[in-house]
Amino acid sequence: MPEFGLLGRSLKHSFSQTYFTQKFHNLDLADHHYELFELATMHELPGLLAAHPNLRGLNVTIPYKEQVWPFLNEVASSAARVGAVNVVEFRADGRLVGHNTDYVGFRESLRHFLGPRPPAGLRALVLGSGGASKAVEVALRDLGIGYWVVSRNPLGHGLTYDDLTPRLVQEHALIINTTPLGTFPDVQECPPLPYAALTPQHYLHDLIYNPTETEFLKRGAAAGAQVKNGFEMLCLQAEAAWQIWQGEVKW
Ligand SMILES: NC(=O)c1ccc[n+]([C@@H]2O[C@H](COP(=O)([O-])OP(=O)(O)OC[C@H]3O[C@@H](n4cnc5c(N)ncnc54)[C@H](OP(=O)(O)O)[C@@H]3O)[C@@H](O)[C@H]2O)c1
């Protein structure tokens, strides 16, 4: 019976488990199972793999997206470019291959958001510099969109929130929130921006999907901007994982 699962430290609410359990049901795959694997440290991974010889695929979440690396036999270019692994493929020959599907999930969500004719000369601000921000950066580079990363403590080049003048916000029509600010239950929080500088020409993409409309998106919508939350990205990254586990994608 093929097993799949999510690897993390604290896994109370798992979109992935709900998504794949429903998918197995829809596809009549009654022998497929999706489990939650909470590990206190990555040293427990070899024991987990030995105890679950039928594992065919893992999703990986905080804090193990980088720590899983030494346990892999190979890393696909998606993960190498982002510097993080959120999907592990179990090949038939026993080799473990790391992938990153957050990147493709965001890239495709953004393409749908901007439509077939994105504004010429579009430039972006990426708020936050964590793991998801790295996936967003790679996607923006793929799409040829210039950007600045905005961080509380920028290393080397990059902007701080104090650099975000109204003029700078006007010059960057795409703003992507990769910080957790505004996530349930702290729904009143939002990144510190000069929101009054937003216009109907702006596109605000949040990676947060709960709540469906964050304070960041509410303020954008109030200014007439186009807004999108992280739900499509979430579904696209899960679907990309499924295709990898089915052997349908050669990376
Ligand atoms: N929709 C999806 O499919 C999807 C996929 C992945 C992640 N996400 C969401 O994206 C968000 C970030 O995930 P992640 O894995 O990148 O997390 P992370 O590694 O913890 O990074 C979040 C970054 O946000 C900034 N940040 C954190 N707390 C902040 C605060 N109080 N004020 C201002 N900035 C703060 C930090 O950047 P600086 O230190 O540079 O300021 C931090 O590196 C989460 O909400 C997650 O649920 C969604």
The ligand as a Gaussian input file, in Angstrom:
#p B3LYP/6-31G(d) Opt

LIG

0 1
 N        0.575000      29.605000      -0.638000
 C        1.543000      28.729000      -0.568000
 O        1.563000      27.707000      -1.279000
 C        2.686000      28.986000       0.362000
 C        3.884000      28.265000       0.240000
 C        4.930000      28.558000       1.130000
 C        4.753000      29.520000       2.113000
 N        3.561000      30.166000       2.210000
 C        3.361000      31.201000       3.235000
 O        4.372000      32.171000       3.093000
 C        4.706000      32.713000       4.349000
 C        6.204000      32.636000       4.573000
 O        6.638000      31.305000       4.579000
 P        8.197000      30.988000       4.744000
 O        8.321000      29.514000       4.691000
 O        9.014000      31.803000       3.831000
 O        8.457000      31.473000       6.241000
 P        9.821000      31.984000       6.836000
 O       10.967000      31.237000       6.254000
 O        9.594000      31.989000       8.282000
 O        9.996000      33.481000       6.254000
 C        9.129000      34.492000       6.453000
 C        9.903000      35.819000       6.327000
 O        8.998000      36.825000       6.653000
 C        9.663000      37.860000       7.362000
 N        9.002000      38.035000       8.656000
 C        8.768000      37.104000       9.602000
 N        8.157000      37.653000      10.669000
 C        8.001000      38.975000      10.378000
 C        7.464000      40.085000      11.081000
 N        6.943000      39.942000      12.316000
 N        7.495000      41.289000      10.473000
 C        8.012000      41.448000       9.244000
 N        8.554000      40.423000       8.531000
 C        8.532000      39.212000       9.102000
 C       11.094000      37.431000       7.575000
 O       11.900000      38.085000       6.594000
 P       12.945000      39.234000       7.072000
 O       13.660000      38.672000       8.261000
 O       13.802000      39.397000       5.875000
 O       12.164000      40.456000       7.404000
 C       11.047000      35.922000       7.302000
 O       12.233000      35.428000       6.762000
 C        3.903000      31.940000       5.384000
 O        2.756000      32.688000       5.700000
 C        3.514000      30.678000       4.646000
 O        2.300000      30.122000       5.129000
 C        2.529000      29.924000       1.365000

